[in-house]
Amino acid sequence: MPLDTGNVRRLHLVADADRDEAPVAVSQPSLDEGADIGMALKAAREFRGLTTQDIADGTRIRQGYIEALEDMRLEDLPSRPFTIGYVRAYAALLGLDAEAAVTRFKNDAPDEGAELRAPVGVRRERDPRLALILAGGLLVVGAILLWNVAQRAIAKDAPPPQIAPPAASTQVQAHANNSSVALGAPLPAPVESTTPEPYKTPGLDDAAANGGSVDAANVAAKAREEAEAKAGAAADDFKLGAPFKARGAVLGATPAEASGVLLQARKATALTVRGADGAIYLSRWFSAGEAYRAPRTPGLSVEAADAGAFDVYVGGALSSRLPGGVQVVAKLIPPPKAAAPASPAVAPPRP
């Protein structure tokens, strides 16, 4: 171990190479003198005329530790490994056998398995974050416990659920006619008023009456009659010339740009509007009551998904029903009626 002797005032043990070869005085104390190693080191120090401050400056050990080591006050010294290092440095500074000094120290103060002590003056500092983490954990656990207690208290104070008693078939005497009425009896299923009538194949009844033979002419005639009847029933709500009434959104052109043709949906269906070049101007699902006002675009055509699903209004008056297929808007406008020729004036007969 290199020693810094810059602050030693009267250290004269090692001066130069010539003094290393000088013989040691016969009366120099050895490590075996004294009751313990502390007294032996103290005797060697006093023999050389050194003070404890000189030893502290030469070994860089506190003066209080030097004095405690000489008096063998081990409770005032750091842990055992540090004390052994102090003995070794002390003996080496005095020119004595350092390992022999350590051996005698171990014999004088045997290790009894005591715990290591920190050097005197060293303060242990705890990490403040550990306290914060512990406090936060305690707060979280306390909040969870309080929440569980509150939930149990609420559930305990809540009224029990009302359970309806089972329906029982009891007899009640009617006050009006003293007749017994059964309560809780199952009611019959409601009659389905929207169930369509079953489809009947035209001519099937006649075929059954004729022994299984079917007359195609009679079947066609009856089918025609049924179709005409249905068409007549559907035409009941068609009033030619009725004014247009908006029953929903009106799409298409503005009244100033309109061509005079307006289509109003009678039921939910789709309408597609194309230009003269086949480009689609509009393709939309119309709800019942919604209308489309056709602009003055040459070659404009419309196509409805269902025939007769749109009413055609021309000039604000009901004109016709939109047929199926592609229809040119300009052809939906009926031609103007020709004026009837004026009848020639007939002169009254002369008397």
RANORQUI-V760962 format. One record per pair of residues at least 12 apart in sequence whose C-alpha atoms are under 6 Angstrom apart, sorted by the first residue. I is the first residue (numbers start at 0). J is the second residue. Records with the same first field share a line. If there is no record, write none. Layout:
I->J / J
//
This chain:
3->57
4->57
6->56
7->53 / 56
28->43
36->104
37->68 / 69 / 70 / 71
38->69
41->69
77->116 / 117 / 118
78->115 / 116 / 117
166->183
168->181 / 182 / 183
169->181 / 182
201->218
202->218
239->317 / 318
240->316 / 317
241->316 / 317
242->315 / 316
243->315 / 316
246->288
247->288 / 289
248->289
249->289 / 290 / 291
250->291
251->291 / 292
252->292 / 294
256->294
257->293 / 294 / 295
258->293 / 294 / 295
259->313 / 314
260->293 / 312 / 313
261->291 / 292 / 311 / 312
262->290 / 291 / 309 / 310 / 311
263->289 / 290 / 309 / 310
264->287 / 288 / 289 / 308 / 309
265->287 / 308 / 309
266->287
267->285 / 286 / 287
268->284 / 285
269->283 / 284 / 285 / 303 / 304
270->282 / 283 / 302 / 303
271->301 / 302
272->300 / 301
273->299 / 300
274->299
275->298 / 299
299->328
300->326 / 327 / 328
301->325 / 326
302->324 / 325
306->322 / 323
307->320 / 321 / 322
309->321
//
